[in-house]
């Protein structure tokens, strides 16, 4: 029987086993087992053995798909199917981009780990582990000369790790352990740790919209990165003087975000077409009077790189943004492009800086260069872009205002005041206003000097 027929027969049998019960049929064996498993242990053996065998099937399917993906590329199948790569073929089948790239990488790297592939062909190695081992071999191979014996030893060492993350970490350790000594007779020789040609960085936006990344930097670039982040990572006490609840990892990510925003504020950086210096690209759909058009397209705002975002983040971006109106017809073709408007002028910004002297959130005081201009009453709700409706906030506290119950308003003294969220444990407790950081005093008494 041809392999395609075998796989088809197995898939049909699994479909039948998973079919739910109906009036006309009792349902498949697996469907019934999953719907009503024995609670006293009668089904333990069947459930356990089936899970073991299905694990083998999943692993074997991944190994087979990686091999077929590589074979398709070498056979020229993508070109005949009018796509660029084998990865595109997999995407057309409904496989997610991340999984498609994993199959392609593993298939391409299979020849570098023949010993591991022996176990993979018996269903003993998941595709994620194979991919991690292949990437680990490539990583070490770029830094250390590998002959056939050393590559086999490396694959064996990496295959002993428990998770893909462990494989990656072990590969980095071995690259350092095995790096060749510098030839002192060669003045052009560069230590592995100091070679910028080996630098790598990945950025991936996940299904939940969050961006994760890894990087591998030479010693000098790593030192510069630490020098940039270190002074921005200090803990910020709470308004009541208690310690900063954020972890070191959270503060480090906030510091990186601030470095990025400082760079985006720079006027000397490269621009996009037309000399525009965008911080982010955000599309906010609006529909005026045409309910049919509203039902035919997404109602959710979206960022250019990372995709859909919540109304809270929309408000955060719109607080200090240049906006351009584009009117589309029912076919999403542009009808009119409006004039760009910047919400906070340079003069108003200077006035806010003179009044707030940095982040106005109580207890913060981060420098002026770190701050955004926040509208107390949102501009989209009719709030004026004026000194009596704006306040400077660092990005961390700007986000806090938009996403939590904290409130900020301009008081009768024309300075910002803050009101903490409602205490759910004590809902009757009065929410006392708190002065801005620039006007903090030793007492909360209303008669305290400004």
Buried (B, 14 or more C-beta within 10 A) or exposed (E): EEEEEEEEEEEEEBEBBEBEEEEEEEBBBBBBBEEEEEEEEEBEEBBEEBEEEEEEEEBBBBBBBBBBBBEBBEEEBBEEEEBEBBBBBBBEEEBEEEBBBBBBBBBBBBEBBEEBBEBBBEBBBBBBBBBBBBBBBBBBBBBBEBEEEBBBBBBEBBBEBEEBEBBBEBBBEBBEEBBEEEEEEEEEEEEBBEBEEBEEEEEEBEEEBEEEEEEBBBEEBBEEBEEBBEEBBEEBEEBEEEEBEBEEEEBBBBBBBBBEBEEEEEEEEEEEEEEEBEBEEBEBEEEEEEEEBBEEEEEBBBBEEBEEBEEEBBBBBBBBBEBEEEEEEEEEEEEEEEEEEEBBEEEBBEBBBEBBBBBBBBBBBBEBEBBBBBBBBBBEEEEEBEBEBBBBBBBBBBBBBBEEEBBBEBEEEEBBBBBBEEEEEEEEEEEEBBBBBBBBEEEEEEEEEE
